[in-house]
Amino acid sequence: MIKERLKDLISLSIERAKAAGELKIGEVPEIVLERPKEKIFGDWATNVAMVLASEAKLSSLDIARTILKYLDDKQHFLTKVEVAGAGFINFFLSNRWLSEVLKEVDALREGYGRSNLGQGQKVQIEFVSANPVGPMHVGHGRWAAVGDTLANIMVALGYEVTREFYINDYGTQMNIFGKSVAVRYCQLLGRDISFPEDGYRGEYIRDIAREIVEDDGDKYLNLSEEEREELFRKRAYVQVLEHMKKVLYDMGVDFDVWFSESDLHRSGAVNTTVRELRKRDNVYERDGALWLETTTFGDDKDRVLIRESGEPTYFAADIAYHKNKFERGFEKVINLWGADHHGYVPRMKAAIKALGYPEDVLEVIIGQLVNLYKGGEPVRMSKRTGEMVTLEELLQEVGRDAARYFFLTRSTDSPLDFDIELAKRQSTENPVYYVQYAHARICSIMDFAREKGITPLPASEVDLELLVHESELDLMRKLAEFGEVVERAALQCTPHILTRYAEDLASLFHVFYTQCRVISEDRDLTQARLTLTRCTQIILRNVLNLLGVSAPRKM
């Protein structure tokens, strides 16, 4: 990538200035390059002169001029380098370099934007992890899209990624769930029995009970209350979990591991983890309970591991779960949690440190809520049930592509407004339609060229320096950014920046298409523009694949 070449060029220039005695410094610092917000400031800029000013005991302007003095661009990738402001160095790339970008895209195709940045590092991404006691809501859909796309991106960069769903199938909520289904089952069969005050009252509970009645009739009516509740807890749990898997599959999300919380307790892993924390002298007893000294590791107060009743807390199970993750060899663990878990992050990081692991092996992404709208009006209830709109209903209404794309249009730390009508609209106002339309338009152009008897040549056989129109150069620059955007999305856990990139690329292509006739009487220019068009098609397809969204040939 040109970014790495530029870094090497700047570092070599500083080394030369240092050898000549014009820069009295120790080690050459890491070169940081950023893209200026305005084109007039070039394609790349660095503040390295300001970084060196204190050590070199020179003004940043003098240092910048010295770096320029020793800059040797033998490959002529730069048309201009200038010093700006207090010592920024701005670099302007040549058209020749942009031509090289097209050759690379054309040669690598689906491999363009991929790299071995991760070097096989084992990463686990745990996301969605909805309680198996009812249907998933649209917030779960957002985490599914974010987690799955982040996994796609990291796989593309050479990480070994495992997608994992943690099933909260242990404890009080599961018992209440079983009781709720059992009572509805009895009511459907004519028993006059009151519904528990703390029961799950959703219509889906009645649906589950009705399925059991349809399958087995009154077979379980004469069981004891305890037997019936235990039976239905297990049976209904399986039904809900299978339904979750189907909905997620319909959204294009396929987990590698479904990890059961109950297995942690059955295997003794929770008790083993507590014993290990005892050995490390990180626990103490108070008021009949066992506490973990999380304040020692940065938490605002200590946390209970074992209640007075002798039952482990959810926190204890969560610590055991994370210990299990690291025992499975994961070098990096990424959790996607809802906004209500914000306060849970410091205690979890404290627990990781209490177990002897470095804090940075765990990264937690906190996501904000999804607000549904339809025609500008808030939508809070399902028309079918009068309850919340489920992820399944949303997918049925707008489809997988629109759902995934819209869930990825905002940073996870911002609430997301999801307009159902906009997501269904077949117009350029709809961002996913806009991007997919650009890809379909390109397919149409390439088909038209073949109908005209024009066979597009490989980029290496085309005179790409004919591409000098501003819209052509802008489009090529945007294509060149793709690899950097993918890396940033992975390193910063910000997959939403890919939707912004896709829309920018589509927009620049539409401008190019409007201003430059692709197929003309000029044979060489036609081949050059077909190459640019084909490279845009490749990158649009690559970014849509990472997002888990289709790249249609026709619309």
N, C-alpha and C positions, 0 to 999 in steps of 0.2 A: 504494500500500500504506500501511496505517496507520503502519507503522514510519517511512516517509519523512515522513509528515505530522507525526508526533510529533517527529522530529528538527527539522523546520522550526519547529514550535511552540516547542521549547526554545531553538533558536538565536535566534528573534525575541525571546523573553523575556530572554535574556542581553544582546542588543543594546539593549533598552529599559532594562535595569538599568544598562548601561554609559553610555548617553546621559544617564540621570538622575544619573550620578556615584556610584552605589552600588556599582558594580563597576569598579575601576580596573585594566583589563586591555587587552591589545593585541587580537590577532585572536581571534575566537571559535573554540575548538578543535573538532575533529571530534567530533560527538556519537555516543557508543557506547551502543547499547541492547541489553539482554540480557533473556531471559525468566527470571524467578525460578523456582527449582525448586519452590516451594510456592505454591499459589493465593492463600494469605493475604497474600502480598507483591505481589499485583497481576498484571497481564498483561505489563508491561514495567518495567524499572528502568534508571537511568543513574547513573554515578559521576562525572558531569561536575563536580559541586561539589568533589569531592576533587581532580580534575585541576587546577582553577582556584585551589585554596587557596594554593599557594606564590606564584603571581604576584599574586593579589589581596591577599595578606597578611591574610586573614581565615580564620576557622575554616570548615571544609567545611559545618558545620551552618548557620552564618549565610548562607553563599553559597546553600545549597539553599533556605533560607527566602526569600531575596531573589528567586531564580528563580521560586519559586511566586507571589510577590507580583505579578510582571509577566506571569504566564502567562495568556493570553487564549484560552480554548477557545470561540470563537464558534459552532462547529458542534456543540457539545455531544457530542463523541465520548468524553468522560471523565466518569465518575460520581464519581471521587475521585482526589486526588493527595496523597501523604503523604511526609514525610521519615522515613527509618528509619536505624537504626544510626549510623554515623559521618558520614552525609551522603548516603546513597543516596536517590534520588527514585523512588518507586514510583507507577506509573500504572495506574488501574483503568478499563477500557474500558466504555462504555455498551452496552446492548442495541441501541441504534439503530445503532451502528457495525457490530455483528455482522449486523444485518439488511442493511446495505449490502454486506457481504461476499457474502451469498447472492445479491443482485441481480447482483453482478459475476460470480460463478461462473456463474449462469444465462445471463447475456448472452454471456460469452466462451466457455463450454463447453470444447472441447479447447484453446482458446487461454489458458485460465486457468493460470497458473504459467509461461507463456512471457513473454519480454521481449526487449529489444534490448540487454541488458547487454554482450554481446560486441562489438556494433557492427561486425560483419563481420570481426573479427580472424581471420586465417588460422592455424589450429591443425592440427598433425599429431599423431595419436596412433598410436604404433607399439606393437603388442602381439601376443602369442602367439609369432611369429617362431621357431617350432620348427624344429630341423634336419630337412631332408627325407630322413632316413635310416631312418625307422620311424614307427610309429603314435604319435599324441599321447596323453599321459597325462592324468590328471584335473587335475593342476596347470595344464596348458595350458587346460583348460576354465575354470578359475577366472579366468585372465587374459583369456580370450575374453569372459566375462561382464562382468568389470570394465571392460575397454577399450571394449566395444561400448556398455555402458550409459552410461559417462562421455561417449562421443561423442553418444549420444542426448540427454543432458542439455545438453551444450554447444550442440548444434544448436538445441534449444528456447530457448536464451538468446541466440541471434543470432550465434553464432560460425560461421565457415566451416570445417568440420571435414573432414579427410581421414583415413580409417582405412587404416593401412598395415601390411603383413606383410613383414618383412625375411627373405629366403630365404638361409640360410647354405649356399650351394651351391658353395663354393670350398674347395679345400685338401685336407688329408690325409683327413679323415673321409669325404669323397665318394669318394676313391680306394679306401679300405677297404670302403666300401659296395658299389661296383661289383665289387670282387674277391670279396666275400662272396656276392653273388648269382651270379656266374659259377661259383664252386666248387660251390654247391648245384645249379646247373643241370647241371653235369657229373656230379655224384653221382647226380642223379635219372635220368640217362641211362646209368648203369652204370659210369661212370669211377671207378676207385679212386684218389681224389685227396684229400689231407689238407686239412682246413679251417685257414685261417690263425689263428694264436694271437690276434691282435688283431682278428679278424673280428667282425661282428655276428651273434650266435648266436640271435637271436629266431626264433620259429616263423614270423613274418611274412616273413623272408628266404626260407624254403623255399616259402611261399605265392606270393611274387613269381616265384621261379624256376619253380614249377609252372605258373603262368599262361603264362609264356613257352614252356614245353614244350607246353602245350595249344594255343597259338596257332601255333607255328612248328616244333614237333618238334625234330629234331637239326640244324636248319639251321646253327647256329653252333658246332657241336662241332669242326669242323675249322679254325676260325679260330685264329690265334696267340693265345697267352694274353693279350698286351697288347691286341690288337684286340677280343677278347671282353670283357675287363674294361672297356675304354673304351665299347664299345657298350652293355653292361649298365648301366654307371654312368649313362649318359644316359637309357636306356629306363626303368630302375627308378626313377630320380629323378622322371621325369614321372608314373609310376604312383603313387608315394607322394604327390607334390604334389597330384595330382587327387583322391586319396583324402582328403587333409587338407581340401581345399576342400569336398568333399561333407559331411564330418563337421561342419565349421564352419557350412556352410549349414543342415544339419539342426538346428543349435543356434541358428539365426537370426542368424548373423554373416556379413556380406557385406563383404569388404574392397574399398576403392576402388583400391588399388595393391598389387601383389605385386612387390616390388623385389628384384632379384637381385644378390647379392654378386659373382657372376662378371662381371656387366656393369660393375661398378666397375673391375675389373682389366682387362677387355678394352678399355674406353674410355680407359684411361690415367689415370683420375681419382685413383687411389691415388698414382701417381708425381707427378702435378700437385700434389696436396696436400702431399706431402713437400717438393717444390721451394718451395712457398709458405712452409712453415715454416722452410726454410733462409733464404729472403729476410728473414724476420722475426728472424733470428738466435736462434732458439729451439732449435736442434739442435747436437749435437756428436758427434764420433766417439770411440769408446773400445773397445778389445779387438776391433777389426775390425767393430764394429756401429755403427749410427747411433741416437743417443738423442735423445729430446725432453725438454727441461728442464721437466718438469711440476712440480717442486718450486718453481719460480719463481711458479707459479700455484696453490699450495695443496696439492699432492699430497705424500705422505710420502717418495717417492723418484722419481727419473727413470725413464722407461720407454723400452724399445727400440722403434724404428720399423722399422728394417731389420736383419735378422739378418746374422751373418757370412757366411752363404751367399748373401746378396744378396736373399733372399726377404723381402717385407714381412710384418710381424706382423699378427695379427688386429686389434690396436689401431690400426695404420696404416689398415687398411681401414675400421674403424669411424669414425675421424676423417674420412676421405674421404666416408663415407656421411652424416655429420652436416653436413659442409660442403655436400654436395649438397642436403640438406633446406633449408638456409637460402638457397641459390641458387635454389631453387624458390619462394621467397617466403614461406615459413612464418615467422610472427612469434613463434610459441610451439611448442615441440616437447615432447611428453610421451611418455616411454618407460616401459613396464611390464616390469620385469625380475624374475627369480626371486631367491630369497634368496641363492643362490650368487654373485650379481653385486654383493652389497653393497659389497665393496671396490673394485669397478670404477667406482663413481660419482665419487669425487674425481678420478681420472685423466681421466675423460671430461669433467668440468666444467673441469679444467685445460686440456685440449686445446681446448675451445670458446673459452676466454679467450686461449689462445695464437694462435688464428686471428683474434682481434680482435673476437669477439662477446661481448656481456654475458653473464655467468653465468646470469642469471635467465631467459634464453630457453629453457633446457633444464630440464625438471623430470622427475625419475626417481622412479617409484613402485616400491618394493621389496615384493614379495609373499612371504608365507610359505607353507609347505607345506599340502597337503590330506591329511588322514587319513581313510581310508574305514572305516566301521563297518557292520555288519549285525547287528541284534538285540543291540547292545552289544558285539559281538566285532570286533576289527580284521580288515579284509580287505586282504590284500596281494597275493594272486595271483588270476589269472583262472582260472575253472574250465575254460574251453575250452583254454587253452594252457599253464596252469601257470606263467604269467609275470605281469607287472604287469597290473592292470585298466586297459584303455584308455578314453579318453574316449568312443569309439564304443560300447563295451559299456555304459558308465554311462548314456548317452543312451537306448540301447535298453531299459534296465531301468526307468529312472525318468521318462523323457520330457523334452522341452525345458523346459517351464515349471518343473518341480521343480528340474531341474539348474541353470538360470539363477538361480532365486530363492535356492536354498541356497548357491550360490557367492557370493552377494551379501549374505549375512546377517552377515558379520563384516568388520571393518576389514582391509585388506590386510596391515597390519603384525602381524596375529595369525594363528597357525595356525588352520585351519578343520577342524572335525570334521564330516564328511558322513556322516549315518546313512541308508543306502540304504532300510532298512525304514520309517523315519519319512517319508522323501520319497515313498514309495509309499502311505502310509496315507491312507485317505479319512476323516479325522476332524479335529477342531479342534486336535488336538495338532500337526498338520502346519501350519507357518506359511503356506505358499503356499495350501494348501487353505482355511485359515481366512480369508485375505484374499479369495480368489476366491469363497468361499461367501457372504461379505458382499455382494459385487457381485451374485451370482445371487439372493440373497434380496431385494435391492432390485428387481431386474427382476421378480420374482414379485409384489412389493407393487404395483408400477406396473401390471402386467397385471391384478391383482385390482381395482384402482381403475377401470380401463377397463371391466371386466366389470360393475362396479356402476353404470356410466353416468357416472362422474365423470371429467371432462376436466381434467387439471392445468392451472392457469393460469400464465402467465409470472410470475416473481417480482415484477416491477414492479407487478402488479395484485393482489398478495396482502398481507394485513395480517400482516407478519412479526413485529410486536411482540407478537403472541400467544404467541410462543415464549419462555416464561419458566422452564420447568422446568430444573433444574440439568443434567440429562442433555442437554437441547437446547442449552443455552448452552455446555457443554463440547464438544459435537460441532461447534458453529459456530466456536468458538475454534480447534479443530484444523484445520478447513477453511481458516481464515484463515492458518495457518502454512505452507501448501503452497508458495507462491511463495518464501518465505524458505528453506525446506528445499532447494528445487531450486537456488537460487543458492549456498547453502553447499556443496552437493554438488559443484557445478562449481568454485567458487573454491578449495576445499580438496581437490579430487580425492578425494572420499569418497562414491562412489555407494551404499555400503552403508547410509547413513542413510535412504535411501528405503524400504528394507525395514522398518526400524524404524518409520518414519512410517506406512507402509501398515498394519502390524499395530496400531499405536495407534489409527489411524482406524477400522479394522474393529472393534476392541474397543469404542470409544466408540459406534459405530453399534449394535452388539449390545446395549449397555446401554440406549441410547435406545429401541430396538425393544421391549425387555423392559419398560421403565418407562412408555412413552408409546404409547397406541394411535394408530396413524397414521390409520386410516379410522374415523371415528365419526359420530354424529348431528350433531355440531357442524360445520356446513359450512365456516365460516371457518377453524376450527382444523385441520380436515382438509386444506384447501388449504395452510395454512402448513406443516404437517408433511410433506405431499407434496413441497413445495418443498425443505425441508431434506433429505428422502430423495433427491430427484433430484440435488441438489447434491453429496451424498455419493457418489452413483453416478458423477457426472462426475469427481470428484477421484480416486476409486478407479480408474476407467478410465484417467485421465491418468497416474497413478503407475505402474500396471501396464504401460502402453505404454512409458514411459521405461525400465522394467526389462526390456522385451522379453518380457513374460509376458502370456498371453491373459486377457481379462476375460469369462468365460463367462456366458451368460444363464441356463443351467440346470446343475445338478450332481446 
